[in-house]
Amino acid sequence: MISLGDYMYQGSSNNPALDPAQFIDKVLTQTVAQSTANQVQCRAAQERSLQDILSLLDILGIKIAHHAIIHMARYPSSKENMASDAALAWMQTSLEDIAATVQGISIPPQEKP
């Protein structure tokens, strides 16, 4: 990126100075290019983060279901199992809600309906 010092140096006898309009145009062009590169990197990082979160939610859902199955196997005739089933359903719904929310906030504003 061109700096003000570089701009001033270009006014030396070896380098003709850019006129102010050329300087501003050059700086803006470089700024836009950097901004675009940063946006691409941020988008890729956000996508990786989203995939990590969704994977963790999947793993957590499996672990919760596994825990519930072990509990039901350990106490097969317990009246508490009905409450455990309801709690398991609530936890699974909560995980689905978290996944949907993370996906929703990951959509760029220009792509939202």
C-alpha positions in Angstrom: 0.0 0.0 0.0 1.3 3.4 -0.8 1.9 5.7 2.2 2.1 9.4 2.4 5.9 9.0 2.9 6.1 7.1 -0.4 4.0 9.7 -2.0 6.3 12.5 -0.8 9.4 10.4 -1.9 8.0 10.2 -5.3 8.3 13.9 -5.6 12.1 13.6 -5.4 14.2 14.3 -8.5 14.5 10.5 -9.3 10.7 9.9 -9.0 8.2 12.4 -10.3 5.4 13.0 -7.8 1.9 11.7 -8.4 -0.7 14.3 -8.5 -3.2 14.2 -5.6 -5.9 12.6 -7.7 -3.6 9.8 -8.8 -2.4 9.3 -5.2 -6.0 9.0 -3.9 -6.9 6.7 -6.8 -3.9 4.4 -6.1 -4.6 4.3 -2.3 -8.3 3.6 -2.9 -7.5 0.8 -5.4 -5.1 -0.8 -3.0 -7.6 -0.4 -0.1 -10.4 -2.1 -2.0 -8.1 -4.9 -3.0 -7.1 -5.5 0.6 -10.6 -5.3 1.8 -11.8 -7.8 -0.8 -9.0 -10.2 0.3 -9.9 -9.7 4.0 -13.5 -10.4 3.2 -12.6 -13.7 1.4 -10.4 -14.8 4.3 -13.1 -13.9 6.9 -15.8 -15.7 4.9 -13.6 -18.8 4.7 -12.9 -18.6 8.5 -16.6 -18.1 9.2 -17.5 -21.2 7.1 -14.9 -23.3 8.9 -16.2 -22.1 12.3 -19.8 -22.9 11.3 -18.8 -26.4 10.2 -16.9 -26.9 13.5 -19.9 -25.8 15.5 -22.3 -28.0 13.6 -20.0 -31.0 14.0 -19.8 -30.3 17.8 -23.6 -30.1 18.0 -23.8 -33.5 16.1 -21.4 -35.1 18.5 -23.2 -33.6 21.5 -26.5 -34.9 20.2 -25.0 -38.4 19.8 -23.5 -38.3 23.3 -26.8 -37.2 24.8 -28.7 -39.9 23.1 -26.1 -42.5 24.1 -26.3 -41.3 27.7 -30.1 -41.6 27.6 -29.9 -45.1 26.2 -27.6 -46.2 29.0 -29.9 -44.6 31.5 -32.9 -46.5 30.1 -31.0 -49.8 30.0 -29.9 -49.3 33.6 -33.4 -48.5 34.9 -35.7 -50.3 32.4 -39.0 -50.1 34.3 -38.5 -46.7 35.9 -41.3 -44.2 35.7 -38.5 -41.7 35.4 -37.8 -42.9 31.9 -40.8 -41.1 30.6 -39.5 -37.9 32.0 -36.1 -38.7 30.6 -37.6 -39.2 27.2 -39.2 -35.8 27.4 -35.9 -34.2 28.6 -34.0 -35.9 25.8 -36.5 -34.6 23.2 -36.1 -31.1 24.7 -32.3 -31.3 24.5 -32.4 -32.5 20.9 -34.8 -29.7 20.0 -32.5 -27.2 21.7 -29.5 -28.5 19.7 -31.5 -28.2 16.5 -32.4 -24.6 17.5 -28.8 -23.7 18.2 -27.7 -25.2 14.8 -30.5 -23.3 13.0 -29.5 -20.0 14.8 -25.8 -20.4 14.0 -26.6 -21.1 10.3 -29.0 -18.1 10.2 -26.5 -15.6 11.6 -23.9 -17.0 9.2 -25.9 -15.9 6.2 -24.5 -12.7 4.7 -27.0 -9.8 5.0 -27.3 -9.4 1.2 -28.4 -13.0 0.9 -31.1 -12.8 3.6 -34.7 -12.6 2.4 
